[in-house]
Amino acid sequence: MASGWASDDAVNQQIESTIADAIENARRQLKQGAQSADFCIECGDPIPKARKLALPGVQYCLNCQQELDKKSAKAAILYNRRGSKDS
């Protein structure tokens, strides 16, 4: 139930907006048309051909990418970007 000036579906709108922003951010980080590395730039392990085909421009092996994702998730600050008084 909404209160104040917020609409009844304000929470859902905020969640959908956060998800849309995260997807857009991920798409911006993809290197479109870039050459995939043959070896991980972090650990030097070979990058499987299937991974290079699935993610053009990939620079990290799966293990290193997962570690980078964990670090960036910890660094992400979650806050109400829309400035709702209910946050």
N, C-alpha and C positions, 0 to 999 in steps of 0.2 A: 504494500500500500504506500502510495506516495504521500509526501507531506509538503507543505509550503507551496512553492511554485513548480515543483517537479511533476512530470506527468506520471501516469500509472506504470508505464513501461520504461521509466528512466534508468533503472538498474540494468535492464537488458540492453538498452541502447548503449550504455557505457561499456558493458562487457563486449558487445559486438564491435564497438569502436576501438577498444583496446586490441582485440584480435585482428581487426583489419589493419591497424597501425603496425602490429608485429609482423604480419604477412608482408606488408609493403616494405618494411625495413629489411626483412630477409631477402626479398627480391632485389632490392638495391645493392645488397652485398654480393649477389651473384655476379661473377665476372662473365658477362655476355661476350661470346665469341673469343674468349681468351684460350690460349693453349693450355691444356692440362699438363701438369707435371708428371714425369714418369716415376719420380721418387718424392716421398714426403719431404717438404722443406723443413720440417721440425726434427724428425728422427732418421730420415734417410731410407726408410723401408719402401719397397716398391708399392705403387698404387695399382690395385687390380684394374684390368681393362674394363670390367663391368661398371666399376665406380666412375671411371673417366667418361664412359658413355652416358651414364645416368646424370652426371653433374659436370657438364663442360666447364673447363677452367679450374677444376679442382686442384688444390695445391697440397692438401694434407691427407694422410691415410685416415681410415675410419677411427682408430684409437686416438690419434692426436686431435682430430676434429671434435670428438666427443669431449675430450679434456678442455679444449678451447670453448666449447659450448657451455660446459659447466662453469667455467670461470666468468664468462660473459653473463650467464644467468645470475650468478651471485652479485655481479656488479650492477645489474639492472636495478634501478630504483622504481618501485611501484608507487605511484601516487595518482591522485585524481586529476587528470589533465584538463578536465572540463570545468573545474572550479566549483563543483557542487558543494553547497553548504552542508550536505549530509555526509560528507566524507570525513 
